[in-house]
Amino acid sequence: MSTEIPKKGRAVPGILIAIAVLVACLAFGGMGMFMFNMGKDMATMTEAVSQMTRDVHSMASNMNGMAADMQLMADSMVTGQDKMGKDFAQVAADMRTMTQSMSGMSQDMSTLGDHIGTMNVNMAAMNQAMQRMSHDMSFIRYDINKFTEPENIMVPFMR
């Protein structure tokens, strides 16, 4: 018997084993690259989730600050409206006082007009009285003249 192995039969299983090893290496390499990329993607996703957590925390802080500012603004509006209401009430009271004063002033002006009318009548009467007095004074002058120059009375034709 011969210890010699035929060459043709050995080459095929060796090629198959080499192909199988090559396929296994390729599969192992592909799986390794898949796992590496998946790990990278998971790290990126974890970083993104961490950033989103920080963003949400920042938004919550900003919203708390905004809520405090809105509360302050609402308090200021209430205070402002209260002060404006008091100011408008004071304006209304002052307007009522001014209206009453103007009404009184109107009545006083009407009374003043009546008094001026009366004064005009009295001044007209006084003018007439002065006219009569001037007329009467001319007679008094004549009478006084008679008494200061009695010769004119005694001798009326001397003039």
HUQUI-V573825 format. One record per backbone hydrogen bond with DSSP energy under -1.0 kcal/mol. CO is the residue of the C=O (numbers start at 1). NH is the residue of the N-H. E is the energy in kcal/mol with one decimal. If there is no record, write none. Layout:
[[CO:NH:E] [CO:NH:E]]
This chain:
[[7:11:-1.5] [10:14:-1.5] [11:15:-2.3] [12:16:-2.5] [13:17:-2.3] [14:18:-2.6] [15:19:-2.8] [16:20:-2.7] [17:21:-3.0] [18:22:-2.6] [19:23:-3.0] [20:24:-2.7] [21:25:-2.7] [22:26:-2.7] [23:27:-3.1] [24:28:-3.2] [25:29:-3.1] [26:30:-3.2] [27:31:-3.0] [28:32:-2.4] [29:33:-2.8] [30:34:-2.5] [31:35:-2.7] [32:36:-2.6] [33:37:-2.7] [34:38:-2.6] [35:39:-2.3] [36:40:-2.3] [37:41:-2.9] [38:42:-2.5] [39:43:-2.3] [40:44:-2.5] [41:45:-2.8] [42:46:-2.6] [43:47:-2.4] [44:48:-2.4] [45:49:-2.6] [46:50:-2.4] [47:51:-2.4] [48:52:-2.6] [49:53:-2.2] [50:54:-2.2] [51:55:-2.7] [52:56:-2.8] [53:57:-2.4] [54:58:-2.5] [55:59:-2.9] [56:60:-2.6] [57:61:-2.2] [58:62:-2.7] [59:63:-2.8] [60:64:-2.2] [61:65:-2.4] [62:66:-2.6] [63:67:-2.6] [64:68:-2.2] [65:69:-2.4] [66:70:-2.7] [67:71:-2.2] [68:72:-2.3] [69:73:-2.6] [70:74:-2.6] [71:75:-2.6] [72:76:-2.6] [73:77:-2.5] [74:78:-2.4] [75:79:-2.6] [76:80:-3.0] [77:81:-2.9] [78:82:-2.3] [79:83:-2.6] [80:84:-3.0] [81:85:-2.6] [82:86:-2.2] [83:87:-2.8] [84:88:-3.0] [85:89:-2.3] [86:90:-2.3] [87:91:-2.6] [88:92:-2.6] [89:93:-2.4] [90:94:-2.8] [91:95:-2.6] [92:96:-2.3] [93:97:-2.4] [94:98:-2.8] [95:99:-2.7] [96:100:-2.6] [97:101:-2.7] [98:102:-2.8] [99:103:-2.4] [100:104:-2.6] [101:105:-2.7] [102:106:-2.4] [103:107:-2.2] [104:108:-2.6] [105:109:-2.6] [106:110:-2.2] [107:111:-2.6] [108:112:-2.7] [109:113:-2.5] [110:114:-2.2] [111:115:-2.5] [112:116:-2.8] [113:117:-2.3] [114:118:-2.4] [115:119:-2.9] [116:120:-2.4] [117:121:-2.1] [118:122:-2.8] [119:123:-2.8] [120:124:-2.2] [121:125:-2.4] [122:126:-2.5] [123:127:-2.4] [124:128:-2.2] [125:129:-2.5] [126:130:-2.7] [127:131:-2.2] [128:132:-2.6] [129:133:-2.7] [130:134:-2.7] [131:135:-2.3] [132:136:-3.1] [133:137:-2.4] [134:138:-1.2] [136:140:-2.0] [137:141:-2.6] [138:142:-1.6] [139:143:-2.6] [140:144:-3.4] [141:145:-2.5] [142:146:-1.8] [143:147:-1.8] [144:148:-2.1] [145:149:-1.6] [149:152:-1.4] [150:154:-2.0] [151:155:-3.1] [155:158:-1.3]]
